[in-house]
Amino acid sequence: MTRKIILTVLLFVPGLLSAAGGTSLLYTTPHINETDRAAIQRGARIFVNYCLTCHSAEYMRYKRVADDLGISEDIMKKNLMFASDKIHEGMVVAIEADDARRWFGVLPPDLSVIARARTREWLYNYFMTFYRDDKSPVGVNNATFPGVAMPNVLWELQGWQEPVYEVHTNAEGEEERTIVGMKLIEPGKQTAKEFKQTIRDLVTFMVYMAEPAELERHRLGFWVLAFLFVLLMISYALKREYWRDVH
Ligand code: HEC
């Protein structure tokens, strides 16, 4: 009996894991430096302008962003907040939950810690792989999140793309199509290179948002090392001083 249970578990666990992993990622994610303040700031701007209509980031307070990025409350208010937002509050969502459910069928999730739930690689690929799909009821699909209910909100910047398929025959002799890349069919306001940078900045902000203490840790880390170095120098000088008479 127990053996049967163990066997069943062993048989299913790998399957479950790969199912959760979903499709493999199309793009290699560029290096994301979550302590790069300029990138975080550019990403924050995209986030505020394109995402807060539907998603909240309740645990991320504007004041905290301003302090971490070393920008004044005035600049924060002017560039990164809507007039109705309060500096001490979290990033709240603009649409009503009921409307969201009616329009999308699901509630857009809070994004405060999404980078921890999904990983930076997944996020980078998610934003890079929206494509036009006439078969989908919303006209849009996503190679990283097939059947997604989120519209392609950055289409103006990126333009529209279509998947590149690879056709192969499976064991049953049926033709199968897998997406192996993306092809731009209608250019947007940004070049492909600029758009990649936009997504990189956006993901940088999201990684920072999931772990704002990281920035503080790096700052502290520097001073801790500097302190240890000074201590080392003093110890060394002392050692020389003490041993001088011995030799
Ligand atoms: C018009 C509304 C809308 C806007 C604007 C929008 N989203 Fe979404 N988003 C959704 C909906 C709805 C879902 C849920 C999709 C689903 O579960 O099928 C979603 C899902 C997501 C997910 C996946 C969450 C998960 O399940 O892991 C991420 C990440 C995300 N959005 C990030 C963003 C970012 C970043 C922006 C801004 C660039 C943005 N969204 C703008 C509606 C929106």
Boltz pocket constraint, residues with backbone or C-beta under 6 A from the ligand:
constraints:
  - pocket:
      binder: B
      contacts: [[A, 46], [A, 47], [A, 50], [A, 51], [A, 52], [A, 53], [A, 54], [A, 55], [A, 100], [A, 104], [A, 106], [A, 107], [A, 108], [A, 109], [A, 111], [A, 114], [A, 118], [A, 123], [A, 126], [A, 147], [A, 148], [A, 149], [A, 150], [A, 151], [A, 153], [A, 154], [A, 202]]
      max_distance: 6.0
